[in-house]
Amino acid sequence: MSRPTRPSRFWESFAVAVVKPLSWLLVKKDWRNGERLPRTGGIIIAANHLSWSDPVLLSHFLFNNGRWPVILAKAALFKVPFLGRALNGLLAIPVERGSSEAARSLSSSAQRLRDGAAILFYPEGTCTRDPELWPMVGKTGAARLALESGAQVIPIAHWGAHELLPYGAKRPRLFPRKTFRVTVGPPVDLSKYEGQPLRASVLREATADIMAAITEQLTELRGEKAPETPYDPARR
């Protein structure tokens, strides 16, 4: 039976057997507003990025709330023995960063959206470099994909993965057991950009709206006030 939005039963069962027990073992859960995730149809899930561990922890949350996340991963990872085979099996999309080939990942994502998949985007492109770990200025790929496809953008914020595995660390900090908090926001309203040419200024504004929606959710999780101006690594 065709499963255009999910891996083969072998790869899905393999991932679930590895990720779910590992996730339950490593962190406690504070999951909120999972009912806001559309259960069917192509959607773009836009999330903040704190740690190399958060794709695994966030995938557990998404799976338990009815969606298989299609992840964009560095193309170099697809060349690693077994890992590359697993990424292909799990329907991940390779991204060639800093290359003219980068547009291929958006084209692949657009096709997956038409098939009804949930594409997991980290608009920042990398783990945040903000000193207080707030979301940075985002890259425009998710906004372009949303405006071209008409797919809903669902903002998700999470907090706690960085305590388990800080950015750049090679060993997790297992004790005391950390809490992974995640919340889902309402779809980002991008209606004001409909019909506009996809100029750089339009894409930047739409991206800023997406990042603001993620930051709003993270403000709720952290119970703190976010910076008025997001961190921009290009200006540092």
DRENMI-988215 format. One line per field, with one value per residue: residue in one letter; chain; x, y, z of N, C-alpha, C in turn. Coordinates in nm, 2 decimals. Layout:
<zatis>
aa <- a; ...
ch <- A; ...
n_X <- X; ...
n_Y <- Y; ...
n_Z <- Z; ...
ca_X <- X; ...
ca_Y <- Y; ...
ca_Z <- Z; ...
c_X <- X; ...
c_Y <- Y; ...
c_Z <- Z; ...
</zatis>
This chain:
<zatis>
aa <- m; s; r; p; t; r; p; s; r; f; w; e; s; f; a; v; a; v; v; k; p; l; s; w; l; l; v; k; k; d; w; r; n; g; e; r; l; p; r; t; g; g; i; i; i; a; a; n; h; l; s; w; s; d; p; v; l; l; s; h; f; l; f; n; n; g; r; w; p; v; i; l; a; k; a; a; l; f; k; v; p; f; l; g; r; a; l; n; g; l; l; a; i; p; v; e; r; g; s; s; e; a; a; r; s; l; s; s; s; a; q; r; l; r; d; g; a; a; i; l; f; y; p; e; g; t; c; t; r; d; p; e; l; w; p; m; v; g; k; t; g; a; a; r; l; a; l; e; s; g; a; q; v; i; p; i; a; h; w; g; a; h; e; l; l; p; y; g; a; k; r; p; r; l; f; p; r; k; t; f; r; v; t; v; g; p; p; v; d; l; s; k; y; e; g; q; p; l; r; a; s; v; l; r; e; a; t; a; d; i; m; a; a; i; t; e; q; l; t; e; l; r; g; e; k; a; p; e; t; p; y; d; p; a; r; r
ch <- A; A; A; A; A; A; A; A; A; A; A; A; A; A; A; A; A; A; A; A; A; A; A; A; A; A; A; A; A; A; A; A; A; A; A; A; A; A; A; A; A; A; A; A; A; A; A; A; A; A; A; A; A; A; A; A; A; A; A; A; A; A; A; A; A; A; A; A; A; A; A; A; A; A; A; A; A; A; A; A; A; A; A; A; A; A; A; A; A; A; A; A; A; A; A; A; A; A; A; A; A; A; A; A; A; A; A; A; A; A; A; A; A; A; A; A; A; A; A; A; A; A; A; A; A; A; A; A; A; A; A; A; A; A; A; A; A; A; A; A; A; A; A; A; A; A; A; A; A; A; A; A; A; A; A; A; A; A; A; A; A; A; A; A; A; A; A; A; A; A; A; A; A; A; A; A; A; A; A; A; A; A; A; A; A; A; A; A; A; A; A; A; A; A; A; A; A; A; A; A; A; A; A; A; A; A; A; A; A; A; A; A; A; A; A; A; A; A; A; A; A; A; A; A; A; A; A; A; A; A; A; A; A; A; A; A
n_X <- 0.08; 0.06; 0.24; 0.26; 0.32; 0.45; 0.71; 0.83; 0.68; 0.87; 1.09; 0.95; 0.87; 1.12; 1.22; 1.04; 1.07; 1.33; 1.33; 1.11; 1.13; 1.39; 1.34; 1.15; 1.30; 1.51; 1.40; 1.16; 0.81; 0.64; 0.40; 0.20; -0.10; -0.13; -0.35; -0.38; -0.25; -0.30; -0.44; -0.44; -0.34; -0.11; 0.13; 0.34; 0.57; 0.70; 0.98; 1.17; 1.53; 1.74; 1.92; 2.12; 1.97; 1.70; 1.55; 1.50; 1.35; 1.14; 1.03; 0.92; 0.71; 0.55; 0.48; 0.33; 0.12; -0.01; 0.13; 0.37; 0.69; 0.86; 1.19; 1.43; 1.77; 2.12; 2.30; 2.54; 2.51; 2.38; 2.56; 2.69; 2.77; 2.51; 2.36; 2.29; 2.14; 1.93; 1.82; 1.72; 1.53; 1.36; 1.24; 1.36; 1.48; 1.75; 1.97; 2.16; 2.37; 2.46; 2.48; 2.41; 2.24; 2.07; 1.81; 1.68; 1.60; 1.38; 1.21; 1.17; 1.04; 0.81; 0.68; 0.63; 0.46; 0.24; 0.17; 0.07; 0.22; 0.39; 0.61; 0.90; 1.04; 1.33; 1.35; 1.57; 1.79; 2.01; 2.12; 2.02; 2.21; 2.17; 2.25; 2.08; 1.93; 1.70; 1.48; 1.65; 1.69; 1.52; 1.58; 1.47; 1.35; 1.13; 0.92; 0.90; 0.83; 0.58; 0.43; 0.44; 0.31; 0.08; 0.04; -0.04; 0.13; 0.25; 0.34; 0.58; 0.71; 0.98; 1.15; 1.42; 1.56; 1.82; 1.92; 1.96; 2.14; 2.36; 2.43; 2.69; 2.80; 2.92; 2.84; 2.55; 2.38; 2.27; 2.17; 2.05; 1.73; 1.60; 1.34; 1.14; 0.98; 0.70; 0.50; 0.22; 0.13; -0.14; -0.21; 0.01; -0.07; -0.05; -0.19; -0.18; 0.02; -0.06; -0.08; 0.12; 0.42; 0.71; 0.92; 1.24; 1.20; 0.93; 0.95; 1.13; 0.97; 0.75; 0.89; 0.97; 0.73; 0.67; 0.88; 0.82; 0.58; 0.67; 0.84; 0.65; 0.52; 0.73; 0.78; 0.56; 0.62; 0.86; 0.80; 0.90; 1.01; 1.06; 1.34; 1.31; 1.41; 1.51; 1.80; 2.06; 2.27; 2.42; 2.48; 2.67
n_Y <- -0.12; 0.22; 0.48; 0.78; 0.99; 0.89; 0.68; 0.35; 0.06; -0.08; 0.11; 0.30; 0.16; 0.09; 0.35; 0.44; 0.24; 0.30; 0.58; 0.65; 0.50; 0.60; 0.88; 0.89; 0.79; 0.98; 1.24; 1.43; 1.51; 1.80; 1.87; 2.07; 2.18; 2.01; 1.95; 2.15; 2.09; 2.02; 1.71; 1.60; 1.66; 1.87; 2.05; 2.31; 2.29; 2.51; 2.56; 2.66; 2.63; 2.47; 2.27; 1.98; 1.76; 1.83; 1.77; 1.50; 1.48; 1.65; 1.52; 1.29; 1.41; 1.51; 1.28; 1.14; 1.31; 1.26; 1.32; 1.25; 1.36; 1.52; 1.57; 1.82; 1.77; 1.81; 1.76; 1.62; 1.43; 1.23; 1.08; 0.93; 0.61; 0.38; 0.58; 0.75; 0.58; 0.53; 0.79; 0.84; 0.63; 0.72; 0.93; 1.18; 1.50; 1.60; 1.88; 2.10; 2.32; 2.66; 2.64; 2.62; 2.42; 2.42; 2.49; 2.27; 2.13; 2.27; 2.23; 1.96; 1.95; 2.09; 1.91; 1.71; 1.84; 1.86; 1.60; 1.57; 1.58; 1.65; 1.90; 1.96; 2.24; 2.43; 2.75; 2.92; 2.79; 2.69; 2.60; 2.83; 3.13; 3.33; 3.49; 3.44; 3.24; 3.29; 3.29; 3.35; 3.58; 3.46; 3.25; 3.26; 3.04; 2.87; 3.06; 3.12; 2.87; 2.84; 3.05; 3.00; 2.75; 2.77; 2.63; 2.58; 2.74; 2.61; 2.72; 2.61; 2.60; 2.51; 2.40; 2.31; 2.10; 2.19; 2.18; 1.91; 1.84; 2.06; 2.31; 2.21; 2.04; 1.71; 1.50; 1.40; 1.56; 1.39; 1.38; 1.60; 1.46; 1.61; 1.84; 1.84; 2.08; 2.18; 2.36; 2.43; 2.67; 2.87; 2.87; 3.06; 3.38; 3.46; 3.59; 3.85; 3.86; 3.73; 3.69; 3.88; 3.96; 3.75; 3.90; 3.99; 4.15; 4.10; 3.82; 3.84; 3.98; 3.81; 3.59; 3.71; 3.73; 3.47; 3.39; 3.56; 3.45; 3.20; 3.29; 3.41; 3.19; 3.07; 3.25; 3.22; 2.96; 2.99; 3.19; 3.45; 3.77; 3.83; 3.95; 4.27; 4.30; 4.05; 3.84; 3.88; 3.71; 3.78; 4.04; 4.05
n_Z <- 0.00; -0.08; 0.08; 0.08; 0.26; 0.47; 0.60; 0.49; 0.64; 0.78; 0.83; 0.97; 1.19; 1.30; 1.36; 1.55; 1.75; 1.84; 1.90; 2.07; 2.32; 2.40; 2.41; 2.62; 2.83; 2.85; 2.90; 3.09; 3.02; 2.91; 2.74; 2.53; 2.38; 2.16; 2.01; 1.83; 1.60; 1.26; 1.15; 0.91; 0.56; 0.38; 0.56; 0.70; 0.95; 1.17; 1.37; 1.66; 1.72; 1.93; 2.00; 1.91; 1.98; 1.97; 1.73; 1.75; 2.00; 1.94; 1.72; 1.84; 1.99; 1.77; 1.63; 1.83; 1.82; 1.59; 1.34; 1.10; 1.09; 0.83; 0.78; 0.72; 0.64; 0.67; 0.37; 0.37; 0.57; 0.46; 0.34; 0.52; 0.64; 0.69; 0.85; 0.64; 0.48; 0.66; 0.69; 0.43; 0.42; 0.61; 0.50; 0.50; 0.38; 0.18; 0.23; 0.06; 0.18; 0.12; -0.16; -0.51; -0.54; -0.34; -0.38; -0.46; -0.23; -0.15; -0.37; -0.34; -0.10; -0.16; -0.32; -0.14; 0.03; -0.14; -0.15; 0.10; 0.33; 0.65; 0.69; 0.86; 0.96; 1.04; 1.07; 1.13; 1.05; 1.18; 1.51; 1.75; 1.80; 1.98; 2.28; 2.50; 2.41; 2.26; 1.96; 1.65; 1.38; 1.10; 0.81; 0.47; 0.35; 0.45; 0.45; 0.17; 0.07; 0.19; 0.08; -0.19; -0.20; -0.06; 0.18; 0.52; 0.79; 1.08; 1.39; 1.63; 1.95; 2.17; 2.47; 2.67; 2.55; 2.51; 2.76; 2.80; 2.60; 2.53; 2.27; 2.06; 2.24; 2.31; 2.47; 2.64; 2.91; 3.15; 3.41; 3.67; 3.56; 3.27; 3.16; 2.88; 2.72; 2.51; 2.29; 2.07; 1.84; 1.69; 1.34; 1.13; 1.02; 0.70; 0.51; 0.41; 0.23; 0.01; -0.34; -0.39; -0.55; -0.51; -0.38; -0.23; -0.01; 0.06; 0.13; 0.34; 0.53; 0.56; 0.67; 0.91; 1.04; 1.08; 1.25; 1.46; 1.55; 1.65; 1.85; 2.02; 2.12; 2.26; 2.45; 2.61; 2.71; 2.85; 3.02; 3.02; 2.90; 2.56; 2.36; 2.20; 1.95; 1.73; 1.75; 1.52; 1.34; 1.11; 1.14; 1.34
ca_X <- 0.00; 0.13; 0.24; 0.34; 0.36; 0.51; 0.81; 0.78; 0.65; 1.00; 1.16; 0.87; 0.87; 1.25; 1.24; 0.96; 1.13; 1.45; 1.31; 1.02; 1.19; 1.50; 1.29; 1.08; 1.41; 1.60; 1.34; 1.02; 0.74; 0.54; 0.35; 0.08; -0.17; -0.11; -0.47; -0.38; -0.18; -0.39; -0.41; -0.42; -0.30; 0.03; 0.16; 0.48; 0.59; 0.82; 1.02; 1.30; 1.63; 1.83; 2.02; 2.11; 1.88; 1.56; 1.47; 1.45; 1.25; 1.02; 0.96; 0.83; 0.58; 0.47; 0.43; 0.23; 0.00; -0.07; 0.19; 0.51; 0.77; 0.96; 1.29; 1.54; 1.89; 2.24; 2.33; 2.66; 2.47; 2.32; 2.68; 2.74; 2.72; 2.38; 2.28; 2.23; 2.03; 1.82; 1.76; 1.64; 1.42; 1.27; 1.19; 1.43; 1.51; 1.88; 1.98; 2.30; 2.38; 2.55; 2.50; 2.30; 2.16; 1.98; 1.67; 1.62; 1.53; 1.24; 1.13; 1.13; 0.95; 0.68; 0.62; 0.59; 0.34; 0.13; 0.13; 0.00; 0.32; 0.42; 0.75; 0.95; 1.14; 1.40; 1.38; 1.69; 1.89; 2.10; 2.09; 2.03; 2.33; 2.13; 2.30; 1.97; 1.86; 1.58; 1.50; 1.72; 1.63; 1.51; 1.60; 1.34; 1.30; 0.99; 0.82; 0.89; 0.75; 0.44; 0.36; 0.42; 0.23; -0.05; 0.03; -0.04; 0.25; 0.22; 0.46; 0.60; 0.82; 1.02; 1.24; 1.47; 1.66; 1.95; 1.97; 2.00; 2.26; 2.39; 2.49; 2.83; 2.84; 2.92; 2.79; 2.44; 2.38; 2.16; 2.12; 1.91; 1.65; 1.55; 1.20; 1.12; 0.85; 0.67; 0.37; 0.19; 0.06; -0.23; -0.14; 0.06; -0.15; 0.03; -0.29; -0.15; 0.12; -0.12; -0.08; 0.23; 0.54; 0.79; 1.04; 1.32; 1.14; 0.81; 1.00; 1.18; 0.86; 0.68; 0.97; 0.97; 0.60; 0.68; 0.96; 0.75; 0.48; 0.75; 0.89; 0.54; 0.50; 0.84; 0.76; 0.47; 0.68; 0.96; 0.75; 0.99; 0.99; 1.16; 1.40; 1.23; 1.47; 1.57; 1.94; 2.09; 2.42; 2.48; 2.53; 2.76
ca_Y <- 0.00; 0.35; 0.57; 0.90; 1.09; 0.82; 0.58; 0.21; 0.01; -0.12; 0.22; 0.37; 0.08; 0.10; 0.48; 0.44; 0.15; 0.36; 0.72; 0.67; 0.47; 0.69; 1.01; 0.88; 0.77; 1.10; 1.37; 1.44; 1.58; 1.90; 1.89; 2.15; 2.23; 1.93; 1.95; 2.25; 2.03; 1.95; 1.57; 1.56; 1.77; 1.93; 2.16; 2.34; 2.31; 2.59; 2.55; 2.71; 2.53; 2.49; 2.16; 1.87; 1.66; 1.86; 1.70; 1.37; 1.50; 1.71; 1.42; 1.21; 1.49; 1.52; 1.14; 1.11; 1.39; 1.22; 1.36; 1.20; 1.48; 1.51; 1.66; 1.86; 1.74; 1.84; 1.66; 1.54; 1.32; 1.12; 1.00; 0.86; 0.47; 0.35; 0.70; 0.80; 0.49; 0.55; 0.92; 0.81; 0.55; 0.80; 1.04; 1.31; 1.57; 1.66; 2.02; 2.15; 2.46; 2.75; 2.58; 2.65; 2.30; 2.43; 2.51; 2.13; 2.09; 2.34; 2.16; 1.83; 1.99; 2.13; 1.79; 1.63; 1.91; 1.82; 1.46; 1.58; 1.56; 1.76; 1.93; 2.02; 2.34; 2.52; 2.87; 2.98; 2.72; 2.63; 2.63; 2.98; 3.19; 3.43; 3.46; 3.40; 3.13; 3.33; 3.27; 3.45; 3.62; 3.34; 3.24; 3.28; 2.92; 2.83; 3.15; 3.10; 2.75; 2.86; 3.15; 2.93; 2.63; 2.80; 2.55; 2.64; 2.73; 2.59; 2.75; 2.53; 2.64; 2.41; 2.45; 2.21; 2.02; 2.25; 2.14; 1.78; 1.84; 2.20; 2.32; 2.19; 1.93; 1.57; 1.41; 1.46; 1.58; 1.30; 1.40; 1.55; 1.44; 1.74; 1.84; 1.89; 2.16; 2.21; 2.41; 2.45; 2.79; 2.87; 2.89; 3.20; 3.45; 3.52; 3.63; 3.98; 3.85; 3.66; 3.76; 3.97; 3.90; 3.70; 3.98; 3.96; 4.22; 4.02; 3.70; 3.88; 4.02; 3.69; 3.52; 3.78; 3.70; 3.33; 3.39; 3.62; 3.35; 3.10; 3.36; 3.43; 3.06; 3.04; 3.35; 3.15; 2.84; 3.04; 3.29; 3.56; 3.86; 3.81; 4.07; 4.34; 4.28; 3.92; 3.84; 3.87; 3.67; 3.85; 4.17; 4.04
ca_Z <- 0.00; -0.09; 0.20; 0.04; 0.36; 0.58; 0.56; 0.49; 0.78; 0.84; 0.88; 1.07; 1.32; 1.35; 1.42; 1.67; 1.85; 1.89; 1.95; 2.18; 2.45; 2.43; 2.45; 2.75; 2.92; 2.87; 2.95; 3.13; 2.91; 2.93; 2.60; 2.53; 2.26; 2.04; 1.93; 1.72; 1.48; 1.17; 1.14; 0.76; 0.47; 0.38; 0.65; 0.73; 1.10; 1.19; 1.51; 1.71; 1.72; 2.04; 2.03; 1.81; 2.03; 1.96; 1.63; 1.80; 2.10; 1.88; 1.64; 1.93; 2.01; 1.65; 1.61; 1.92; 1.79; 1.46; 1.22; 1.07; 1.05; 0.72; 0.83; 0.63; 0.70; 0.59; 0.27; 0.41; 0.66; 0.38; 0.29; 0.64; 0.63; 0.76; 0.88; 0.52; 0.44; 0.75; 0.65; 0.31; 0.46; 0.70; 0.41; 0.52; 0.26; 0.19; 0.20; 0.03; 0.22; 0.05; -0.29; -0.60; -0.53; -0.22; -0.42; -0.47; -0.11; -0.15; -0.47; -0.28; 0.01; -0.22; -0.37; -0.02; 0.07; -0.23; -0.11; 0.23; 0.44; 0.75; 0.67; 0.98; 0.92; 1.14; 0.98; 1.17; 0.97; 1.27; 1.65; 1.78; 1.87; 2.07; 2.41; 2.59; 2.34; 2.19; 1.82; 1.57; 1.25; 1.02; 0.67; 0.40; 0.28; 0.49; 0.40; 0.03; 0.05; 0.23; -0.01; -0.32; -0.19; 0.01; 0.29; 0.65; 0.87; 1.22; 1.48; 1.75; 2.03; 2.27; 2.56; 2.75; 2.48; 2.53; 2.90; 2.79; 2.51; 2.48; 2.14; 2.05; 2.33; 2.25; 2.56; 2.70; 3.06; 3.19; 3.55; 3.69; 3.44; 3.22; 3.11; 2.74; 2.71; 2.38; 2.27; 1.94; 1.82; 1.58; 1.21; 1.11; 0.92; 0.59; 0.41; 0.35; 0.12; -0.11; -0.47; -0.40; -0.61; -0.40; -0.37; -0.11; 0.10; 0.10; 0.19; 0.48; 0.62; 0.60; 0.76; 1.04; 1.10; 1.13; 1.37; 1.57; 1.61; 1.73; 1.97; 2.11; 2.19; 2.35; 2.56; 2.70; 2.77; 2.94; 3.12; 3.02; 2.79; 2.46; 2.31; 2.10; 1.82; 1.73; 1.72; 1.37; 1.33; 1.00; 1.18; 1.45
c_X <- 0.09; 0.12; 0.32; 0.39; 0.42; 0.61; 0.75; 0.76; 0.77; 1.07; 1.08; 0.88; 1.01; 1.27; 1.16; 1.02; 1.26; 1.41; 1.22; 1.07; 1.30; 1.45; 1.22; 1.19; 1.48; 1.53; 1.20; 0.95; 0.64; 0.49; 0.21; 0.03; -0.15; -0.23; -0.47; -0.31; -0.29; -0.34; -0.39; -0.39; -0.16; 0.04; 0.31; 0.49; 0.72; 0.86; 1.15; 1.40; 1.73; 1.94; 2.01; 2.01; 1.73; 1.49; 1.42; 1.33; 1.12; 0.95; 0.87; 0.70; 0.49; 0.41; 0.32; 0.10; -0.04; 0.00; 0.33; 0.58; 0.87; 1.06; 1.39; 1.67; 2.01; 2.27; 2.44; 2.62; 2.42; 2.44; 2.74; 2.68; 2.60; 2.30; 2.21; 2.12; 1.90; 1.74; 1.67; 1.52; 1.32; 1.21; 1.25; 1.47; 1.65; 1.89; 2.13; 2.31; 2.49; 2.58; 2.38; 2.20; 2.06; 1.84; 1.60; 1.55; 1.39; 1.15; 1.08; 1.02; 0.81; 0.61; 0.56; 0.46; 0.22; 0.08; 0.06; 0.09; 0.33; 0.57; 0.79; 1.07; 1.20; 1.44; 1.51; 1.81; 2.00; 2.06; 2.11; 2.16; 2.30; 2.18; 2.20; 1.89; 1.72; 1.59; 1.57; 1.64; 1.63; 1.55; 1.47; 1.28; 1.16; 0.89; 0.79; 0.80; 0.61; 0.37; 0.34; 0.32; 0.09; -0.06; 0.03; 0.09; 0.21; 0.34; 0.46; 0.72; 0.85; 1.13; 1.29; 1.57; 1.80; 2.01; 2.02; 2.13; 2.28; 2.45; 2.64; 2.88; 2.83; 2.86; 2.67; 2.46; 2.26; 2.10; 2.14; 1.83; 1.58; 1.40; 1.20; 0.98; 0.83; 0.53; 0.35; 0.10; -0.05; -0.15; -0.10; -0.02; -0.06; -0.06; -0.25; -0.05; 0.06; -0.13; 0.03; 0.35; 0.64; 0.93; 1.11; 1.25; 1.01; 0.85; 1.05; 1.07; 0.78; 0.76; 0.97; 0.84; 0.60; 0.76; 0.90; 0.65; 0.55; 0.79; 0.77; 0.51; 0.61; 0.83; 0.67; 0.54; 0.78; 0.91; 0.83; 0.96; 1.10; 1.22; 1.31; 1.28; 1.54; 1.72; 1.96; 2.24; 2.49; 2.53; 2.63; 2.91
c_Y <- 0.12; 0.43; 0.69; 0.99; 1.02; 0.72; 0.45; 0.17; -0.03; 0.00; 0.30; 0.29; 0.09; 0.24; 0.49; 0.36; 0.21; 0.49; 0.72; 0.62; 0.56; 0.83; 1.00; 0.86; 0.90; 1.22; 1.34; 1.52; 1.68; 1.94; 1.96; 2.18; 2.14; 1.92; 2.05; 2.20; 1.97; 1.81; 1.52; 1.68; 1.82; 2.05; 2.18; 2.36; 2.39; 2.60; 2.62; 2.60; 2.56; 2.39; 2.05; 1.76; 1.70; 1.80; 1.57; 1.38; 1.55; 1.61; 1.33; 1.28; 1.49; 1.38; 1.11; 1.20; 1.37; 1.26; 1.30; 1.32; 1.45; 1.61; 1.69; 1.84; 1.78; 1.72; 1.57; 1.42; 1.20; 1.03; 0.92; 0.72; 0.45; 0.47; 0.75; 0.71; 0.51; 0.68; 0.91; 0.73; 0.62; 0.92; 1.18; 1.37; 1.63; 1.80; 2.05; 2.29; 2.53; 2.70; 2.62; 2.53; 2.31; 2.44; 2.37; 2.09; 2.15; 2.27; 2.03; 1.85; 2.02; 2.01; 1.71; 1.70; 1.87; 1.68; 1.46; 1.56; 1.68; 1.78; 2.01; 2.11; 2.41; 2.65; 2.93; 2.92; 2.65; 2.66; 2.78; 3.01; 3.30; 3.40; 3.40; 3.29; 3.16; 3.30; 3.38; 3.49; 3.49; 3.36; 3.23; 3.15; 2.87; 2.93; 3.14; 2.98; 2.77; 2.95; 3.08; 2.82; 2.66; 2.71; 2.63; 2.63; 2.72; 2.62; 2.67; 2.59; 2.53; 2.46; 2.33; 2.11; 2.06; 2.21; 1.99; 1.77; 1.99; 2.20; 2.30; 2.08; 1.80; 1.47; 1.48; 1.47; 1.51; 1.33; 1.55; 1.54; 1.57; 1.72; 1.91; 1.95; 2.19; 2.26; 2.44; 2.58; 2.78; 2.90; 3.04; 3.26; 3.52; 3.57; 3.76; 3.98; 3.78; 3.75; 3.86; 3.89; 3.86; 3.77; 3.95; 4.03; 4.15; 3.90; 3.73; 3.91; 3.90; 3.60; 3.58; 3.74; 3.56; 3.32; 3.45; 3.53; 3.24; 3.16; 3.38; 3.30; 3.03; 3.13; 3.28; 3.03; 2.89; 3.13; 3.41; 3.65; 3.84; 3.95; 4.14; 4.32; 4.15; 3.93; 3.81; 3.83; 3.74; 3.99; 4.17; 4.03
c_Z <- 0.00; 0.03; 0.17; 0.15; 0.48; 0.52; 0.54; 0.63; 0.85; 0.90; 0.98; 1.20; 1.38; 1.42; 1.55; 1.79; 1.91; 1.96; 2.07; 2.31; 2.49; 2.48; 2.59; 2.86; 2.96; 2.94; 3.00; 3.02; 2.97; 2.79; 2.61; 2.39; 2.14; 1.95; 1.82; 1.59; 1.39; 1.15; 1.00; 0.68; 0.49; 0.47; 0.67; 0.88; 1.11; 1.34; 1.54; 1.72; 1.83; 2.05; 1.92; 1.86; 2.00; 1.84; 1.67; 1.90; 2.04; 1.79; 1.72; 1.96; 1.89; 1.62; 1.70; 1.90; 1.64; 1.33; 1.22; 1.02; 0.94; 0.75; 0.72; 0.70; 0.61; 0.49; 0.30; 0.50; 0.58; 0.32; 0.40; 0.63; 0.73; 0.79; 0.75; 0.47; 0.53; 0.72; 0.53; 0.34; 0.54; 0.62; 0.43; 0.38; 0.27; 0.15; 0.18; 0.06; 0.15; -0.09; -0.38; -0.60; -0.42; -0.26; -0.44; -0.35; -0.10; -0.25; -0.41; -0.18; -0.05; -0.27; -0.25; 0.03; -0.01; -0.20; 0.02; 0.35; 0.53; 0.74; 0.80; 0.94; 1.05; 1.07; 1.01; 1.09; 1.05; 1.41; 1.68; 1.84; 1.96; 2.21; 2.51; 2.53; 2.29; 2.04; 1.75; 1.45; 1.16; 0.87; 0.60; 0.34; 0.32; 0.44; 0.25; 0.00; 0.08; 0.13; -0.15; -0.31; -0.14; 0.14; 0.42; 0.72; 1.02; 1.31; 1.60; 1.82; 2.14; 2.35; 2.65; 2.68; 2.50; 2.67; 2.89; 2.71; 2.46; 2.34; 2.14; 2.14; 2.27; 2.34; 2.63; 2.85; 3.11; 3.32; 3.60; 3.56; 3.40; 3.18; 2.97; 2.73; 2.56; 2.37; 2.12; 1.93; 1.71; 1.45; 1.19; 1.00; 0.82; 0.48; 0.34; 0.24; 0.00; -0.23; -0.49; -0.47; -0.49; -0.40; -0.24; 0.01; 0.15; 0.18; 0.33; 0.58; 0.66; 0.69; 0.90; 1.11; 1.15; 1.25; 1.49; 1.64; 1.69; 1.86; 2.07; 2.19; 2.29; 2.47; 2.66; 2.78; 2.88; 3.05; 3.13; 2.90; 2.69; 2.42; 2.21; 1.96; 1.82; 1.69; 1.57; 1.36; 1.22; 1.04; 1.30; 1.39
</zatis>
